[in-house]
Amino acid sequence: MKSLKLQNNNIPSIALGTWSWGTGGGAGGDSVFGNYLTATDLKPVFDAAMEAGFNFWDTAAVYGMGASETILGNFTKGRKEVLISTKFTPQIAGNSDNAVEEMLNGSLNRLGVDHADMYWIHNPEDVKRWTPKLIPLMKSGKVKYVGVSNHNLEEIKTAASILAKEGLTISAVQNHYSLLYRSSEEAGIIDYCKENGIIFFSYMVLEQGALTDKYSAQHPFPSGTRRGEAFSADVLFKLEGLIHVMRDIGSKYNASTAQIAIAWSIAKGTVPIIGVTKTNHIEDAIKAAEVNLSAQDVRDLETAAKDTSVEVRGSWEKPMH
């Protein structure tokens, strides 16, 4: 499997997300995805991933309000080869001046570890207030590498300059990036990352399932969920042309549309984070990591995506430019 180097750690070409693990709070697997997944459901998924060499796990304190971290922590006990990525979410921080360290401590307790391999500022609520709080955590070893998520280029540069004064750097950026949402590319963020040795992690590359060919106007998402609202039957109907092109390209590589969407994000020089809730999602990751799309394939996919006129931005996101 191809991997990227993060100083002494190899990052697999695909990272695995746990947003939909566990339930609770407004950002739990139940309210966002209509999932009600327990540790018993998810253990075979974790085991299959580790066996395949996918050892970078992305979670957050806000996912299920700790439920996701708790489940992941139970699985990773005693396993040194796991790389754990979790997040500080300003929106749930309260007014404490030590909110970053307090939230990190809560995450580490739930995860059962003494440090985070990657720690993110989840949203740019106040870059100048929160970024400096990472400095002592990096210097103490509680955080090995830091990243920023959902930040625009100006905010990324501001955060980088704050850390640079202490001789520290941003190692990664994590933004929504897919065939249907290329705002980070258009705003120059991906180029900035390449120029500065920053790994760009793309989340929602499958658009919460809309690019997997498992849902359509005739077979919509579960009603009453956040993804069901974002991808109505009308929106799914508009995606049919793109899905058709993805199927055609997939047939050349014996790959599914989901695998093609993931392979596209790798071809663009990013590390996709795919949400995994079933063992076949691991099979998708294994296959997608092996697919090398041609430049023409990439152009054809992007043209078909543009022709849909669909751009889905999360309620928590602001435009990148």
SELODREN-460336 format. One record per residue (C-alpha): residue in one letter; x negated, y negated, z. Coordinates in steps of 0.1 Angstrom, whole numbers, plus 2048, in hexadecimal, padded with zeros to 3 digits. Layout:
% residues N
type; xx; yy; zz
A; X; Y; Z
...
***
This chain:
% residues 321
type; xx; yy; zz
M; 800; 800; 800
K; 7F4; 7DD; 7F8
S; 7ED; 7C8; 816
L; 7E3; 7A4; 81E
K; 7C8; 79B; 837
L; 7D1; 785; 855
Q; 7AE; 782; 863
N; 7A9; 7A3; 875
N; 7CC; 7B1; 86E
N; 7D9; 7C0; 84E
I; 7FC; 7B4; 846
P; 810; 7CE; 831
S; 81E; 7C1; 810
I; 841; 7C2; 820
A; 84B; 7B8; 843
L; 869; 7C6; 855
G; 884; 7B1; 864
T; 89B; 7B8; 882
W; 8B4; 79C; 880
S; 8D1; 7B4; 87F
W; 8C4; 7CA; 89C
G; 8DB; 7C9; 8BA
T; 8F8; 7B3; 8C2
G; 8FF; 793; 8D5
G; 8FF; 76E; 8D0
G; 907; 75B; 8B0
A; 8E8; 76A; 89F
G; 8EE; 78F; 8A7
G; 8F2; 7AB; 88E
D; 917; 7AC; 895
S; 91F; 787; 88D
V; 907; 783; 870
F; 908; 7A5; 85F
G; 926; 7B8; 86D
N; 90E; 7D2; 87C
Y; 910; 7E2; 89E
L; 8EE; 7F4; 89F
T; 8DF; 804; 8BE
A; 8BD; 812; 8C5
T; 8C9; 835; 8BD
D; 8D3; 829; 89A
L; 8B2; 817; 894
K; 898; 82E; 8A2
P; 896; 843; 882
V; 892; 823; 86E
F; 875; 818; 883
D; 864; 83A; 882
A; 867; 83C; 85C
A; 859; 819; 858
M; 83B; 820; 86E
E; 834; 841; 85C
A; 834; 82E; 83B
G; 81B; 814; 848
F; 833; 7F7; 84D
N; 828; 7EB; 86F
F; 830; 7C5; 86E
W; 851; 7C0; 880
D; 862; 79E; 881
T; 87B; 795; 89C
A; 886; 776; 8B0
A; 893; 76E; 8D3
V; 8B3; 761; 8C3
Y; 8BB; 781; 8B0
G; 8D7; 790; 8C5
M; 8CA; 779; 8E1
G; 8AE; 792; 8EA
A; 8BF; 7B2; 8DE
S; 8A9; 7B6; 8BF
E; 889; 7B1; 8D3
T; 894; 7C9; 8EE
I; 89B; 7E5; 8D5
L; 87A; 7DF; 8C2
G; 867; 7DE; 8E3
N; 875; 800; 8EC
F; 869; 80F; 8CB
T; 846; 7FF; 8CC
K; 83C; 80A; 8EF
G; 818; 817; 8EF
R; 814; 812; 8CA
K; 7F5; 7FD; 8C3
E; 7F8; 7FC; 89E
V; 818; 7E7; 89E
L; 816; 7C2; 895
I; 832; 7AE; 8A6
S; 83F; 78D; 89A
T; 858; 779; 8AE
K; 865; 756; 8B0
F; 86B; 737; 8C6
T; 88D; 728; 8BC
P; 890; 704; 8C6
Q; 8B6; 704; 8C5
I; 8B8; 71B; 8E3
A; 89B; 70C; 8F6
G; 8AB; 6F4; 90E
N; 898; 6D6; 91D
S; 87C; 6E7; 92F
D; 859; 6DA; 926
N; 84C; 6FE; 927
A; 868; 70B; 911
V; 851; 71B; 8F7
E; 83D; 72F; 911
E; 85D; 738; 924
M; 86D; 745; 904
L; 84D; 757; 8FA
N; 84B; 768; 91D
G; 86F; 774; 919
S; 867; 782; 8F7
L; 847; 793; 903
N; 85A; 7A3; 920
R; 875; 7B1; 90A
L; 85B; 7BD; 8F1
G; 846; 7CC; 90C
V; 825; 7BC; 900
D; 80D; 7A3; 90D
H; 809; 78E; 8ED
A; 81B; 787; 8CC
D; 807; 78E; 8AD
M; 81B; 773; 89B
Y; 82F; 758; 8AC
W; 845; 740; 899
I; 856; 71F; 89E
H; 877; 72B; 890
N; 886; 70A; 885
P; 877; 6E7; 882
E; 88D; 6D6; 89D
D; 870; 6C0; 8A8
V; 84F; 6C9; 899
K; 83B; 6B0; 8AD
R; 84A; 6BB; 8CE
W; 848; 6E1; 8CA
T; 829; 6E8; 8B5
P; 810; 6DC; 8D0
K; 81F; 6F5; 8E8
L; 810; 711; 8D3
I; 7ED; 706; 8DA
P; 7E8; 713; 8FE
L; 7FA; 733; 8F4
M; 7E1; 739; 8D8
K; 7C3; 730; 8ED
S; 7CE; 748; 909
G; 7D3; 765; 8F0
K; 7F8; 768; 8F7
V; 7FD; 75F; 8D2
K; 7E5; 76C; 8B8
Y; 7F2; 75A; 899
V; 80C; 73F; 895
G; 825; 738; 879
V; 841; 71F; 871
S; 863; 72A; 864
N; 87D; 715; 851
H; 865; 6F7; 84F
N; 861; 6E1; 831
L; 83F; 6D8; 822
E; 83C; 6B7; 836
E; 845; 6CA; 857
I; 82C; 6E6; 84F
K; 811; 6CC; 849
T; 81A; 6BA; 869
A; 818; 6DA; 87D
A; 7F7; 6E3; 86C
S; 7E7; 6C2; 875
I; 7F2; 6C5; 89A
L; 7E1; 6E7; 89C
A; 7C2; 6DC; 888
K; 7B9; 6C2; 8A3
E; 7B3; 6E0; 8BA
G; 7A1; 6F5; 8A0
L; 7C0; 70B; 89A
T; 7D3; 713; 87B
I; 7F5; 71E; 86E
S; 7F2; 742; 861
A; 814; 746; 852
V; 834; 736; 845
Q; 855; 748; 846
N; 871; 73A; 830
H; 890; 745; 81E
Y; 885; 74F; 7FB
S; 896; 764; 7E1
L; 8A0; 765; 7BD
L; 8BE; 750; 7C7
Y; 8AB; 738; 7DD
R; 889; 72C; 7D2
S; 889; 70B; 7E5
S; 867; 712; 7F5
E; 857; 718; 7D3
E; 867; 6F9; 7C4
A; 85B; 6E3; 7E1
G; 837; 6EF; 7DD
I; 836; 702; 7FE
I; 82B; 723; 7EF
D; 80F; 712; 7DC
Y; 804; 700; 7FC
C; 803; 721; 80E
K; 7EE; 731; 7F3
E; 7D6; 714; 7F3
N; 7D2; 715; 819
G; 7CF; 73A; 81F
I; 7F2; 73B; 82F
I; 807; 75A; 82B
F; 82A; 752; 81E
F; 845; 76A; 82C
S; 865; 769; 819
Y; 885; 772; 82B
M; 8A7; 77A; 81C
V; 898; 787; 7FC
L; 8B6; 79E; 7F9
E; 8CE; 782; 802
Q; 8DC; 797; 81F
G; 8E5; 7B2; 806
A; 8F4; 79E; 7E9
L; 8D6; 7A8; 7D3
T; 8D8; 7CD; 7DB
D; 8F4; 7D6; 7C2
K; 907; 7E5; 7DF
Y; 920; 7C9; 7E1
S; 935; 7B9; 7C6
A; 955; 7A5; 7C1
Q; 967; 7C6; 7C3
H; 953; 7D2; 7E1
P; 94D; 7B2; 7F6
F; 93B; 7AE; 817
P; 94D; 7B5; 838
S; 964; 798; 83F
G; 95F; 782; 85E
T; 939; 784; 85B
R; 921; 768; 852
R; 915; 779; 833
G; 938; 780; 828
E; 93F; 75B; 829
A; 91F; 752; 815
F; 925; 76D; 7FB
S; 94A; 76C; 7F3
A; 959; 781; 7D7
D; 956; 763; 7C0
V; 931; 75F; 7C7
L; 92B; 785; 7C3
F; 93C; 783; 7A1
K; 924; 768; 796
L; 907; 77E; 79F
E; 911; 79A; 787
G; 8FB; 78E; 76A
L; 8DC; 78D; 781
I; 8E4; 7AF; 78F
H; 8E6; 7BD; 76C
V; 8C3; 7AF; 763
M; 8B6; 7BD; 784
R; 8C4; 7DF; 77B
D; 8B4; 7DE; 758
I; 892; 7D5; 766
G; 896; 7EE; 782
S; 89C; 80A; 768
K; 879; 804; 75A
Y; 86A; 80B; 77C
N; 883; 824; 789
A; 88C; 80A; 7A4
S; 8AC; 7FD; 7B3
T; 8B7; 7D9; 7B1
A; 8AD; 7D5; 7D6
Q; 88A; 7E2; 7CE
I; 887; 7CA; 7B1
A; 891; 7AC; 7C7
I; 876; 7B6; 7E0
A; 85D; 7BD; 7C5
W; 864; 79A; 7B6
S; 85B; 789; 7D7
I; 83B; 79C; 7D9
A; 833; 793; 7B5
K; 837; 76F; 7BF
G; 81B; 773; 7D9
T; 831; 774; 7F8
V; 837; 78E; 813
P; 85C; 796; 813
I; 86D; 79D; 835
I; 888; 7B7; 82F
G; 8A2; 7BF; 849
V; 8A2; 7E4; 850
T; 8C0; 7F6; 860
K; 8BF; 818; 84D
T; 8A3; 830; 843
N; 8AA; 82A; 81E
H; 8A0; 806; 823
I; 87D; 813; 82B
E; 87F; 828; 80B
D; 887; 807; 7F9
A; 869; 7F6; 808
I; 851; 813; 7FE
K; 85D; 812; 7DA
A; 85E; 7EC; 7D8
A; 83A; 7EA; 7E4
E; 830; 800; 7C6
V; 842; 7EC; 7AB
N; 82C; 7D4; 798
L; 843; 7BD; 784
S; 836; 7AD; 764
A; 835; 788; 75F
Q; 852; 78C; 746
D; 866; 7A0; 760
V; 862; 783; 778
R; 86C; 769; 75E
D; 88B; 77E; 754
L; 896; 782; 779
E; 892; 75D; 780
T; 8A5; 753; 760
A; 8C2; 76A; 769
A; 8C2; 75D; 78D
K; 8C3; 739; 781
D; 8DF; 741; 769
T; 8F6; 74C; 786
S; 8F5; 727; 794
V; 8F7; 737; 7B6
E; 8E1; 729; 7D2
V; 8E9; 734; 7F5
R; 8DA; 721; 812
G; 8DF; 72C; 836
S; 8F2; 715; 84D
W; 8D2; 711; 862
E; 8BD; 706; 843
K; 8B7; 6E4; 835
P; 8AA; 6DF; 811
M; 884; 6E3; 80E
H; 882; 6C4; 7F7
***
